[in-house]
Amino acid sequence: MPERDRQGGRFAPAARIFAACAVVCCAACFAGDRPEAEAADVAWVAEGGFCEPETVLPLPDDTLLVSNVCGFREAGNGYLSLLDARGTALDWRIVDGLDAPLGMALHDGRLFVLDTNRLRVFTWPGYVAVETIDLPTMVANDLAVAADGVVYISDTAGHQVVRLDSNGETSVLTGEARFKAANGMALLGRLLYVGGERVWRVDLDDGSVATVGPDWLKDIDGIEFEPDGTIQLTPVGGPLVRYRGEGGWQVLSGPGISSANHGYAPRLGLALIPTGFDNTVIAIRLPAD
């Protein structure tokens, strides 16, 4: 499986914090050695019907959608599972017959699913397939959808980000492949965060790219933002990492926590860790700061 794989439109407090960081120096904002891991507060563990779970997408009704790669091949084995807020399966195969679904995003009543270099579009709710778009990517991994409907797609093997506009036209973001092992994606206003070998921040208005984070922050699969500006990151097969501004770095880990592309449900106060090799989803309660 390649390095693994949201939903655009984040939080104003987070935008203010990260804008301030950009003014000072992005590297300084993320300075510091990797701290010792703390024990994660596990709310629940879901298991029983997953097959290499890759991405968890919290939905507006507080259900949780999980993509199952199930072999990473074009064989129709992939599927999406639906859980409730307590991790109980509502439908192990709410969408079936996919190949190897990776990243997912929800925007304007449309569910976007990356599936072996195709973008599959479904209605939500309802999960009715409405469109399939072939992508000029080598390994389309994760995606983020901007407020204007433009879709940004990480191409892990191509080391690039592909931009898909509302007319179906594609182009390479920044005009070149410059995001090594591009993987997790998240939008914060007009700033696109791209995980991979490092973490990059792209200003979509002027096209500038900055590397953010210390050297130990690598192989980033999941990126999420909390309402107070805290950023969550999950390295491939790693723990949950949080950066809390002046509060510094926090690493949350524990038995079985080996993340693919995690999700974050702010109303539930949960970070949701899909473990692609253990076939579980682990819900972590976030500590009160």
C-alpha positions as CSV (number, residue, x, y, z in Angstrom):
1,M,0.0,0.0,0.0
2,P,1.3,3.5,-0.7
3,E,1.8,6.1,1.9
4,R,-1.8,6.9,2.9
5,D,-4.2,9.2,2.6
6,R,-11.3,16.6,3.8
7,Q,-13.2,18.7,3.9
8,G,-12.5,22.4,3.1
9,G,-13.5,25.3,5.3
10,R,-11.9,25.2,8.7
11,F,-12.0,27.5,11.7
12,A,-11.4,31.2,12.0
13,P,-9.3,30.9,15.3
14,A,-7.0,28.5,13.6
15,A,-6.6,30.8,10.7
16,R,-5.5,33.6,13.0
17,I,-3.0,31.5,14.9
18,F,-1.4,30.1,11.7
19,A,-1.4,33.5,10.0
20,A,0.5,34.9,13.0
21,C,3.0,32.0,12.7
22,A,3.5,32.8,9.0
23,V,4.4,36.4,9.8
24,V,7.1,35.4,12.4
25,C,8.6,32.3,10.8
26,C,6.9,29.1,10.0
27,A,9.8,27.0,11.2
28,A,10.0,28.8,14.5
29,C,6.4,28.2,15.2
30,F,7.0,24.5,15.0
31,A,10.4,24.4,16.7
32,G,11.3,21.8,19.3
33,D,12.4,18.2,19.8
34,R,9.9,15.4,19.6
35,P,8.4,15.0,23.1
36,E,7.9,11.8,24.9
37,A,4.6,10.1,24.0
38,E,1.7,10.3,26.5
39,A,-0.9,7.7,26.9
40,A,-3.9,8.3,24.7
41,D,-7.4,8.3,26.3
42,V,-9.1,5.7,24.2
43,A,-12.9,6.1,24.1
44,W,-13.6,3.0,22.0
45,V,-12.2,0.5,19.5
46,A,-14.3,-0.6,16.5
47,E,-13.5,-3.9,14.8
48,G,-15.1,-6.8,13.1
49,G,-15.7,-5.8,9.5
50,F,-12.9,-3.6,8.2
51,C,-10.4,-4.6,5.5
52,E,-7.3,-2.3,5.6
53,P,-9.2,0.8,6.8
54,E,-7.5,3.9,5.4
55,T,-9.5,7.1,6.0
56,V,-12.1,8.1,8.6
57,L,-14.4,10.9,7.5
58,P,-16.8,12.3,10.2
59,L,-20.1,13.3,8.7
60,P,-22.4,16.2,9.7
61,D,-24.9,13.8,11.4
62,D,-22.1,12.5,13.6
63,T,-21.8,9.2,11.8
64,L,-18.3,8.1,10.7
65,L,-17.4,6.9,7.2
66,V,-14.4,4.6,6.8
67,S,-12.7,3.7,3.5
68,N,-11.5,0.1,3.2
69,V,-8.7,-0.5,0.7
70,C,-8.8,-4.3,0.9
71,G,-5.8,-5.2,-1.2
72,F,-4.9,-2.1,-3.2
73,R,-5.8,-3.5,-6.6
74,E,-8.5,-3.1,-9.2
75,A,-10.6,-6.0,-8.2
76,G,-13.8,-4.5,-6.8
77,N,-12.9,-5.5,-3.2
78,G,-12.9,-2.0,-1.7
79,Y,-15.8,-0.6,0.2
80,L,-17.0,2.1,2.6
81,S,-18.2,1.4,6.2
82,L,-20.6,3.5,8.3
83,L,-20.2,3.7,12.1
84,D,-22.2,5.6,14.7
85,A,-20.6,8.0,17.1
86,R,-19.8,5.1,19.6
87,G,-18.1,3.0,17.0
88,T,-21.0,0.6,16.3
89,A,-21.3,-0.5,12.7
90,L,-24.5,0.8,11.0
91,D,-23.5,-0.7,7.7
92,W,-20.2,-2.4,7.0
93,R,-20.7,-1.9,3.2
94,I,-22.7,1.3,2.8
95,V,-20.9,1.6,-0.6
96,D,-19.6,-1.6,-2.2
97,G,-17.8,-2.6,-5.4
98,L,-14.9,-0.1,-5.2
99,D,-11.4,-1.0,-6.0
100,A,-9.1,0.6,-3.4
101,P,-10.7,3.7,-1.8
102,L,-8.3,6.1,-0.1
103,G,-9.1,9.7,0.7
104,M,-12.6,11.1,1.1
105,A,-14.2,14.5,1.4
106,L,-17.7,15.9,1.7
107,H,-18.7,19.2,0.0
108,D,-22.0,20.7,-0.8
109,G,-24.0,17.5,-0.6
110,R,-21.4,15.5,-2.6
111,L,-19.2,12.8,-1.3
112,F,-15.8,12.5,-3.1
113,V,-13.9,9.3,-2.9
114,L,-10.5,8.6,-4.5
115,D,-10.4,5.1,-5.9
116,T,-7.3,3.9,-7.9
117,N,-6.7,7.2,-9.8
118,R,-10.4,7.9,-10.2
119,L,-12.5,10.4,-8.3
120,R,-15.9,8.8,-7.6
121,V,-18.7,11.2,-6.6
122,F,-21.8,10.2,-4.6
123,T,-24.8,12.0,-3.2
124,W,-24.8,12.5,0.5
125,P,-27.0,11.4,2.1
126,G,-28.1,8.6,0.0
127,Y,-24.7,7.3,-1.4
128,V,-25.9,7.3,-5.0
129,A,-23.1,7.3,-7.5
130,V,-23.4,10.2,-9.8
131,E,-20.0,10.7,-11.5
132,T,-16.6,9.1,-12.1
133,I,-13.6,11.2,-13.2
134,D,-10.4,9.7,-14.4
135,L,-7.3,11.5,-13.0
136,P,-3.9,12.1,-14.5
137,T,-2.2,10.8,-11.4
138,M,0.1,7.9,-10.6
139,V,-1.3,7.2,-7.1
140,A,-4.1,9.6,-6.1
141,N,-4.1,9.4,-2.3
142,D,-6.0,12.2,-0.5
143,L,-8.0,15.3,-1.3
144,A,-9.3,18.5,0.0
145,V,-12.2,20.6,-1.5
146,A,-12.1,24.3,-1.4
147,A,-15.1,26.6,-0.8
148,D,-15.3,27.3,-4.5
149,G,-15.5,23.6,-5.3
150,V,-12.0,23.2,-6.6
151,V,-10.6,19.8,-5.6
152,Y,-6.9,19.4,-4.7
153,I,-5.6,15.8,-4.9
154,S,-2.3,14.5,-3.6
155,D,-0.4,12.2,-6.0
156,T,2.0,10.2,-3.9
157,A,4.0,8.5,-6.6
158,G,4.0,11.7,-8.7
159,H,5.2,13.9,-5.8
160,Q,2.7,16.5,-6.8
161,V,-0.7,18.0,-6.1
162,V,-3.3,18.0,-8.9
163,R,-5.9,20.7,-9.1
164,L,-9.3,19.8,-10.5
165,D,-11.6,22.7,-11.3
166,S,-15.4,22.8,-11.6
167,N,-15.1,22.4,-15.4
168,G,-13.2,19.1,-15.0
169,E,-9.9,20.6,-16.1
170,T,-6.8,19.5,-14.3
171,S,-3.5,21.1,-13.7
172,V,-0.4,20.6,-11.5
173,L,-0.4,22.9,-8.5
174,T,2.7,25.2,-8.4
175,G,3.4,24.0,-12.0
176,E,5.8,21.2,-10.9
177,A,6.3,18.1,-8.7
178,R,7.7,19.5,-5.5
179,F,5.9,17.6,-2.7
180,K,7.8,14.4,-2.1
181,A,5.5,11.4,-1.4
182,A,2.5,13.8,-1.2
183,N,-0.1,12.3,1.1
184,G,-2.5,13.9,3.6
185,M,-4.3,17.1,2.8
186,A,-6.2,19.8,4.7
187,L,-7.5,23.3,3.9
188,L,-7.4,26.2,6.3
189,G,-9.1,29.0,4.4
190,R,-6.9,29.7,1.4
191,L,-4.0,27.8,2.8
192,L,-3.5,24.2,1.7
193,Y,-1.5,21.9,4.0
194,V,0.1,19.0,2.3
195,G,1.7,16.1,4.2
196,G,4.3,13.7,2.8
197,E,8.0,13.4,3.5
198,R,7.5,16.8,5.3
199,V,4.6,19.2,5.8
200,W,4.1,22.0,3.3
201,R,1.8,25.0,3.4
202,V,0.7,26.4,0.0
203,D,-0.9,29.9,-0.3
204,L,-3.5,29.3,-3.0
205,D,-3.7,33.0,-3.7
206,D,0.0,33.7,-4.5
207,G,1.2,30.2,-5.1
208,S,4.0,30.4,-2.5
209,V,5.1,27.2,-0.7
210,A,6.7,26.9,2.7
211,T,7.9,23.9,4.6
212,V,6.6,23.8,8.2
213,G,7.5,21.7,11.2
214,P,10.7,20.3,12.7
215,D,12.8,17.7,11.0
216,W,11.3,14.9,13.0
217,L,7.8,15.5,11.6
218,K,7.8,13.2,8.5
219,D,5.6,10.8,6.5
220,I,2.5,12.7,7.3
221,D,-0.7,10.8,6.4
222,G,-3.5,12.7,8.3
223,I,-3.9,16.5,8.9
224,E,-6.8,18.1,10.8
225,F,-7.5,21.3,12.6
226,E,-9.3,21.8,15.9
227,P,-11.5,24.9,16.6
228,D,-8.9,26.6,18.9
229,G,-6.2,26.4,16.2
230,T,-4.5,23.2,17.3
231,I,-3.3,21.2,14.4
232,Q,-3.4,17.3,14.4
233,L,-1.0,15.2,12.4
234,T,-0.6,11.5,12.0
235,P,2.6,10.0,10.5
236,V,2.2,6.8,8.6
237,G,1.9,4.0,11.1
238,G,2.5,6.4,14.0
239,P,0.8,8.2,16.9
240,L,-1.4,11.2,17.0
241,V,0.7,14.4,17.1
242,R,-0.8,17.8,18.2
243,Y,0.7,21.3,18.0
244,R,-1.0,23.7,20.4
245,G,0.8,27.0,19.7
246,E,2.5,28.2,22.9
247,G,1.4,24.9,24.5
248,G,3.9,23.1,22.3
249,W,3.9,19.6,20.9
250,Q,1.9,16.7,22.3
251,V,2.3,13.0,21.1
252,L,-0.6,10.6,22.0
253,S,0.0,6.9,21.6
254,G,-0.8,3.6,23.1
255,P,-1.4,-0.1,22.3
256,G,-2.6,-0.6,18.7
257,I,-2.4,3.1,17.7
258,S,-0.8,2.9,14.3
259,S,-2.5,5.4,12.1
260,A,-3.4,5.7,8.5
261,N,-5.4,8.9,7.5
262,H,-7.1,9.9,10.7
263,G,-10.3,12.0,11.0
264,Y,-11.4,14.5,13.6
265,A,-15.0,15.0,14.9
266,P,-15.1,18.3,16.9
267,R,-18.6,17.8,18.3
268,L,-17.6,14.4,19.6
269,G,-14.2,15.5,20.8
270,L,-12.7,12.5,19.1
271,A,-9.7,11.9,16.9
272,L,-10.4,8.8,14.9
273,I,-7.5,6.5,14.0
274,P,-7.8,3.9,11.3
275,T,-5.2,1.1,11.7
276,G,-4.7,-0.2,8.2
277,F,-2.8,-3.3,9.4
278,D,-4.9,-4.2,12.4
279,N,-8.3,-3.6,10.9
280,T,-9.6,-1.4,13.7
281,V,-10.7,2.2,14.2
282,I,-9.5,3.7,17.5
283,A,-11.3,6.7,18.9
284,I,-9.1,9.0,21.1
285,R,-10.6,11.5,23.5
286,L,-8.7,14.7,23.2
287,P,-7.4,16.1,26.5
288,A,-8.8,19.4,27.8
289,D,-6.1,22.1,27.6
